[in-house]
């Protein structure tokens, strides 16, 4: 779990390095069911900054309900080189409301929620 700074930057160097993403990496960002799905894309319009931080555009943050200082959960699929940003609205801190399970996060990122198994 990390918090977005006032400019919408997220920085979890260890996770981003595990994905093989270094400063200057081009990325694509998509909003899927309220989650931000980030993928490595040679022609992506988003770039990891010089400090290796991911900047979430203001429109994307507003669409997903992420405000300054808001906690977000970052989950990654190393095999798919994909990062998923999930906004926490009181349910990401243990004992502080309902929690979204890892399977549901993956399903929401794929767009499978509510689909038959």
MDTraj code that builds the backbone (N, CA, C; nanometers):
import mdtraj as md
import numpy as np

residues = "UNK UNK UNK UNK UNK UNK UNK UNK UNK UNK UNK UNK UNK UNK UNK UNK UNK UNK UNK UNK UNK UNK UNK UNK UNK UNK UNK UNK UNK UNK UNK UNK UNK UNK UNK UNK UNK UNK UNK UNK UNK UNK UNK UNK UNK UNK UNK UNK UNK UNK UNK UNK UNK UNK UNK UNK UNK UNK UNK UNK UNK UNK UNK UNK UNK UNK UNK UNK UNK UNK UNK UNK UNK UNK UNK UNK UNK UNK UNK UNK UNK UNK UNK UNK UNK UNK UNK UNK UNK UNK UNK UNK UNK UNK UNK UNK UNK UNK UNK UNK UNK UNK UNK UNK UNK UNK UNK UNK UNK UNK UNK UNK UNK UNK UNK UNK UNK".split()
xyz = np.array([
    [0.0856, -0.1166, 0.0000],
    [0.0000, 0.0000, 0.0000],
    [0.0903, 0.1230, 0.0000],
    [0.0552, 0.2196, -0.0835],
    [0.1273, 0.3463, -0.0913],
    [0.0243, 0.4595, -0.0948],
    [0.0735, 0.5804, -0.0842],
    [-0.0132, 0.6977, -0.0931],
    [0.0310, 0.7835, -0.2104],
    [-0.0668, 0.8375, -0.2813],
    [-0.0374, 0.9291, -0.3914],
    [0.0058, 1.0631, -0.3324],
    [0.1131, 1.1218, -0.3885],
    [0.1520, 1.2543, -0.3408],
    [0.0627, 1.3594, -0.4054],
    [0.0877, 1.4855, -0.3764],
    [-0.0004, 1.5928, -0.4242],
    [-0.0041, 1.6021, -0.5772],
    [0.0987, 1.5493, -0.6438],
    [0.1020, 1.5509, -0.7911],
    [0.0502, 1.4214, -0.8522],
    [0.0062, 1.3293, -0.7678],
    [-0.0463, 1.2031, -0.8183],
    [0.0602, 1.0993, -0.8473],
    [0.1797, 1.1186, -0.7910],
    [0.2873, 1.0212, -0.8121],
    [0.2789, 0.9098, -0.7092],
    [0.3035, 0.7890, -0.7585],
    [0.3115, 0.6706, -0.6728],
    [0.4531, 0.6163, -0.6872],
    [0.5104, 0.5753, -0.5752],
    [0.6450, 0.5228, -0.5845],
    [0.6615, 0.4025, -0.4935],
    [0.6779, 0.2897, -0.5542],
    [0.7135, 0.1667, -0.4837],
    [0.8261, 0.1054, -0.5667],
    [0.9465, 0.1582, -0.5443],
    [1.0612, 0.1194, -0.6272],
    [1.0823, -0.0304, -0.6331],
    [1.0653, -0.0969, -0.5210],
    [1.0897, -0.2414, -0.5184],
    [0.9938, -0.3145, -0.6123],
    [0.8664, -0.2798, -0.6082],
    [0.7674, -0.3442, -0.6947],
    [0.7937, -0.3101, -0.8415],
    [0.8218, -0.1839, -0.8688],
    [0.8469, -0.1430, -1.0076],
    [0.9739, -0.2086, -1.0617],
    [1.0769, -0.2193, -0.9783],
    [1.1992, -0.2893, -1.0214],
    [1.1727, -0.4365, -1.0462],
    [1.0888, -0.4982, -0.9635],
    [1.0551, -0.6390, -0.9820],
    [0.9876, -0.6597, -1.1175],
    [0.9091, -0.5614, -1.1608],
    [0.8467, -0.5678, -1.2924],
    [0.9471, -0.5391, -1.4046],
    [1.0676, -0.4950, -1.3664],
    [1.1688, -0.4610, -1.4663],
    [1.1512, -0.3208, -1.5216],
    [1.0720, -0.2378, -1.4523],
    [1.0436, -0.1025, -1.4980],
    [1.1409, -0.0058, -1.4328],
    [1.2150, 0.0645, -1.5137],
    [1.3133, 0.1620, -1.4673],
    [1.2733, 0.3003, -1.5196],
    [1.3347, 0.4065, -1.4661],
    [1.3015, 0.5404, -1.5152],
    [1.3114, 0.5476, -1.6678],
    [1.2146, 0.6155, -1.7266],
    [1.2091, 0.6286, -1.8714],
    [1.1227, 0.5242, -1.9399],
    [1.0756, 0.4241, -1.8660],
    [0.9912, 0.3180, -1.9228],
    [0.8581, 0.3772, -1.9686],
    [0.8167, 0.3436, -2.0887],
    [0.6868, 0.3859, -2.1415],
    [0.5793, 0.2884, -2.0949],
    [0.4667, 0.3450, -2.0527],
    [0.3570, 0.2652, -1.9976],
    [0.2235, 0.3100, -2.0559],
    [0.1278, 0.2179, -2.0543],
    [-0.0104, 0.2532, -2.0874],
    [-0.0917, 0.2414, -1.9596],
    [-0.1890, 0.3301, -1.9435],
    [-0.2790, 0.3279, -1.8285],
    [-0.4212, 0.3163, -1.8804],
    [-0.4961, 0.2219, -1.8250],
    [-0.6369, 0.2052, -1.8593],
    [-0.7169, 0.1950, -1.7310],
    [-0.8365, 0.2491, -1.7307],
    [-0.9271, 0.2349, -1.6168],
    [-1.0249, 0.1241, -1.6518],
    [-1.0271, 0.0213, -1.5660],
    [-1.1140, -0.0940, -1.5861],
    [-1.1893, -0.1197, -1.4559],
    [-1.3197, -0.0992, -1.4576],
    [-1.4036, -0.1234, -1.3382],
    [-1.3490, -0.0522, -1.2149],
    [-1.3051, 0.0706, -1.2306],
    [-1.2572, 0.1496, -1.1178],
    [-1.1146, 0.1207, -1.0763],
    [-1.0471, 0.0325, -1.1463],
    [-0.9063, 0.0030, -1.1198],
    [-0.8224, 0.0649, -1.2297],
    [-0.6998, 0.1034, -1.1969],
    [-0.6078, 0.1529, -1.2979],
    [-0.5135, 0.0388, -1.3322],
    [-0.5150, -0.0013, -1.4581],
    [-0.4305, -0.1113, -1.5052],
    [-0.3156, -0.0495, -1.5842],
    [-0.1935, -0.0774, -1.5392],
    [-0.0738, -0.0196, -1.5993],
    [0.0064, -0.1315, -1.6631],
    [0.0426, -0.1112, -1.7900],
    [0.1212, -0.2122, -1.8615],
    [0.2377, -0.1445, -1.9314],
    [0.3453, -0.2195, -1.9471],
    [0.4577, -0.1719, -2.0243],
    [0.4146, -0.1657, -2.1704],
    [0.4431, -0.0535, -2.2353],
    [0.4032, -0.0357, -2.3752],
    [0.5057, 0.0537, -2.4445],
    [0.5770, 0.0013, -2.5425],
    [0.6813, 0.0806, -2.6091],
    [0.6321, 0.2153, -2.6610],
    [0.5058, 0.2234, -2.6975],
    [0.4509, 0.3496, -2.7479],
    [0.3570, 0.4155, -2.6471],
    [0.3614, 0.3694, -2.5218],
    [0.2745, 0.4251, -2.4184],
    [0.3019, 0.5721, -2.3945],
    [0.1973, 0.6456, -2.3633],
    [0.2106, 0.7899, -2.3448],
    [0.2522, 0.8298, -2.2033],
    [0.2626, 0.7353, -2.1129],
    [0.3033, 0.7632, -1.9757],
    [0.4442, 0.7070, -1.9560],
    [0.5245, 0.7792, -1.8783],
    [0.6645, 0.7413, -1.8601],
    [0.6985, 0.7466, -1.7115],
    [0.7737, 0.6460, -1.6629],
    [0.8239, 0.6528, -1.5255],
    [0.9227, 0.7688, -1.5188],
    [0.9082, 0.8540, -1.4189],
    [0.9949, 0.9719, -1.4115],
    [1.1375, 0.9349, -1.3700],
    [1.2224, 1.0354, -1.3604],
    [1.3645, 1.0137, -1.3301],
    [1.3864, 0.9442, -1.1963],
    [1.2909, 0.9580, -1.1053],
    [1.3019, 0.8918, -0.9745],
    [1.2356, 0.7551, -0.9752],
    [1.1818, 0.7143, -1.0891],
    [1.1158, 0.5844, -1.0980],
    [0.9751, 0.5847, -1.0440],
    [0.9135, 0.7043, -1.0353],
    [0.7768, 0.7145, -0.9839],
    [0.6775, 0.7122, -1.1003],
    [0.5613, 0.6559, -1.0734],
    [0.4522, 0.6496, -1.1697],
    [0.3591, 0.7666, -1.1437],
    [0.3358, 0.8490, -1.2442],
    [0.2457, 0.9629, -1.2304],
    [0.1084, 0.9245, -1.2840],
    [0.0085, 0.9373, -1.1998],
    [-0.1297, 0.9130, -1.2416],
    [-0.1919, 1.0472, -1.2775],
    [-0.2361, 1.0644, -1.4016],
    [-0.2971, 1.1919, -1.4422],
    [-0.4174, 1.2269, -1.3557],
    [-0.4412, 1.3570, -1.3396],
    [-0.5500, 1.4049, -1.2543],
    [-0.6849, 1.3473, -1.2977],
    [-0.7107, 1.3420, -1.4266],
    [-0.8401, 1.2894, -1.4744],
    [-0.8560, 1.1429, -1.4357],
    [-0.7491, 1.0659, -1.4446],
    [-0.7535, 0.9243, -1.4079],
    [-0.7771, 0.9101, -1.2576],
    [-0.7080, 0.9922, -1.1786],
    [-0.7270, 0.9874, -1.0326],
    [-0.8707, 1.0223, -0.9960],
    [-0.9250, 1.1271, -1.0574],
    [-1.0641, 1.1661, -1.0273],
    [-1.1612, 1.0554, -1.0645],
    [-1.1411, 0.9955, -1.1804],
    [-1.2290, 0.8882, -1.2273],
    [-1.2311, 0.7713, -1.1290],
    [-1.1168, 0.7450, -1.0647],
    [-1.1061, 0.6309, -0.9725],
    [-1.1191, 0.6718, -0.8262],
    [-1.1452, 0.7981, -0.7984],
    [-1.1651, 0.8428, -0.6611],
    [-1.0385, 0.8516, -0.5790],
    [-0.9243, 0.8731, -0.6436],
    [-0.7964, 0.8824, -0.5723],
    [-0.7645, 1.0300, -0.5498],
    [-0.7592, 1.0695, -0.4239],
    [-0.7277, 1.2081, -0.3909],
    [-0.5875, 1.2166, -0.3318],
    [-0.5399, 1.3396, -0.3146],
    [-0.4077, 1.3638, -0.2565],
    [-0.3947, 1.2906, -0.1235],
    [-0.2913, 1.2123, -0.1106],
    [-0.2652, 1.1392, 0.0129],
    [-0.3488, 1.0145, 0.0315],
    [-0.4339, 0.9846, -0.0652],
    [-0.5209, 0.8672, -0.0532],
    [-0.4388, 0.7389, -0.0615],
    [-0.4681, 0.6417, 0.0251],
    [-0.3966, 0.5147, 0.0151],
    [-0.4466, 0.4347, -0.1046],
    [-0.3544, 0.3691, -0.1722],
    [-0.3885, 0.2789, -0.2821],
    [-0.3111, 0.1493, -0.2630],
    [-0.3678, 0.0419, -0.3118],
    [-0.3000, -0.0878, -0.3089],
    [-0.2468, -0.1131, -0.4482],
    [-0.1205, -0.1501, -0.4548],
    [-0.0583, -0.1866, -0.5815],
    [-0.0425, -0.3372, -0.5840],
    [-0.0948, -0.3998, -0.6875],
    [-0.0738, -0.5430, -0.7064],
    [-0.0148, -0.5599, -0.8448],
    [0.0638, -0.6651, -0.8609],
    [0.1312, -0.6840, -0.9889],
    [0.1260, -0.8286, -1.0333],
    [0.1242, -0.8446, -1.1636],
    [0.1432, -0.9750, -1.2244],
    [0.2780, -0.9684, -1.2945],
    [0.3755, -1.0347, -1.2363],
    [0.5101, -1.0325, -1.2934],
    [0.5078, -1.0994, -1.4304],
    [0.4353, -1.2098, -1.4438],
    [0.4299, -1.2829, -1.5703],
    [0.3706, -1.1975, -1.6824],
    [0.2727, -1.1139, -1.6486],
    [0.2072, -1.0312, -1.7501],
    [0.2609, -0.8887, -1.7542],
    [0.3615, -0.8604, -1.6693],
    [0.4193, -0.7258, -1.6601],
    [0.3103, -0.6198, -1.6489],
    [0.2208, -0.6434, -1.5525],
    [0.1054, -0.5561, -1.5322],
    [0.0970, -0.5142, -1.3862],
    [0.0659, -0.3880, -1.3653],
    [0.0459, -0.3329, -1.2324],
    [-0.0986, -0.2871, -1.2231],
    [-0.1655, -0.3170, -1.1116],
    [-0.3029, -0.2737, -1.0903],
    [-0.3052, -0.1831, -0.9677],
    [-0.3652, -0.0654, -0.9847],
    [-0.3773, 0.0327, -0.8769],
    [-0.5223, 0.0318, -0.8316],
    [-0.5432, 0.0000, -0.7033],
    [-0.6780, -0.0068, -0.6465],
    [-0.6922, 0.0992, -0.5385],
    [-0.7893, 0.1868, -0.5547],
    [-0.8171, 0.2915, -0.4561],
    [-0.8782, 0.2303, -0.3307],
    [-0.8302, 0.2740, -0.2165],
    [-0.8833, 0.2268, -0.0885],
    [-0.9782, 0.3311, -0.0332],
    [-1.0989, 0.2914, -0.0093],
    [-1.1946, 0.3834, 0.0521],
    [-1.2343, 0.3283, 0.1876],
    [-1.1363, 0.3097, 0.2739],
    [-1.1623, 0.2599, 0.4080],
    [-1.1624, 0.1093, 0.4183],
    [-1.1552, 0.0365, 0.3057],
    [-1.1614, -0.1079, 0.3109],
    [-1.0286, -0.1770, 0.2897],
    [-0.9199, -0.1022, 0.2879],
    [-0.7895, -0.1636, 0.2627],
    [-0.7076, -0.1807, 0.3883],
    [-0.7527, -0.1232, 0.4964],
    [-0.6806, -0.1364, 0.6213],
    [-0.7480, -0.2465, 0.7017],
    [-0.6735, -0.3505, 0.7410],
    [-0.7366, -0.4619, 0.8138],
    [-0.8233, -0.4122, 0.9283],
    [-0.9433, -0.4676, 0.9358],
    [-1.0346, -0.4329, 1.0436],
    [-1.1074, -0.3018, 1.0207],
    [-1.0911, -0.2414, 0.9033],
    [-1.1500, -0.1105, 0.8772],
    [-1.2506, -0.1175, 0.7632],
    [-1.3354, -0.2178, 0.7630],
    [-1.4383, -0.2276, 0.6606],
    [-1.4151, -0.3472, 0.5698],
    [-1.5017, -0.3647, 0.4702],
    [-1.4890, -0.4795, 0.3808],
    [-1.3616, -0.4694, 0.2996],
    [-1.3041, -0.5843, 0.2700],
    [-1.1806, -0.5853, 0.1937],
    [-1.2022, -0.6535, 0.0603],
    [-1.1315, -0.6052, -0.0390],
    [-1.1368, -0.6619, -0.1720],
    [-1.0283, -0.7679, -0.1803],
    [-1.0674, -0.8928, -0.2043],
    [-0.9707, -1.0010, -0.2120],
    [-0.8858, -0.9949, -0.3379],
    [-0.7710, -1.0607, -0.3340],
    [-0.6803, -1.0603, -0.4477],
    [-0.7472, -1.1169, -0.5731],
    [-0.8282, -1.2211, -0.5591],
    [-0.8951, -1.2781, -0.6763],
    [-0.9894, -1.1758, -0.7379],
    [-1.0623, -1.1022, -0.6538],
    [-1.1545, -1.0025, -0.7076],
    [-1.0788, -0.8887, -0.7739],
    [-0.9635, -0.8494, -0.7197],
    [-0.8824, -0.7458, -0.7835],
    [-0.8415, -0.7921, -0.9226],
    [-0.7943, -0.9167, -0.9333],
    [-0.7529, -0.9690, -1.0644],
    [-0.8719, -0.9757, -1.1592],
    [-0.9864, -1.0211, -1.1091],
    [-1.1057, -1.0313, -1.1933],
    [-1.1496, -0.8942, -1.2420],
    [-1.1484, -0.7964, -1.1522],
    [-1.1892, -0.6621, -1.1913],
    [-1.0925, -0.6046, -1.2942],
    [-0.9641, -0.6317, -1.2783],
    [-0.8656, -0.5817, -1.3739],
    [-0.8854, -0.6439, -1.5118],
    [-0.9303, -0.7697, -1.5152],
    [-0.9545, -0.8382, -1.6427],
    [-1.0934, -0.8073, -1.6958],
    [-1.1805, -0.7544, -1.6106],
    [-1.3173, -0.7265, -1.6520],
    [-1.4084, -0.8463, -1.6353],
    [-1.3688, -0.9424, -1.5488],
    [-1.4442, -1.0656, -1.5308],
    [-1.5483, -1.0614, -1.4207],
    [-1.5558, -0.9536, -1.3437],
    [-1.6461, -0.9508, -1.2299],
    [-1.7887, -0.9695, -1.2768],
    [-1.8580, -1.0582, -1.2110],
    [-1.9976, -1.0856, -1.2433],
    [-2.0147, -1.1817, -1.3599],
    [-1.9050, -1.2260, -1.4176],
    [-1.9133, -1.3199, -1.5280],
    [-1.9148, -1.4621, -1.4736],
    [-1.9823, -1.5546, -1.5397],
    [-1.9819, -1.6921, -1.4936],
    [-1.8410, -1.7506, -1.4961],
    [-1.8113, -1.8343, -1.3996],
    [-1.6762, -1.8934, -1.3900],
    [-1.6558, -1.9999, -1.4952],
])
top = md.Topology()
chain = top.add_chain()
for i, resn in enumerate(residues, 1):
    res = top.add_residue(resn, chain, resSeq=i)
    for name in ("N", "CA", "C"):
        top.add_atom(name, md.element.get_by_symbol(name[0]), res)
traj = md.Trajectory(xyz[None], top)
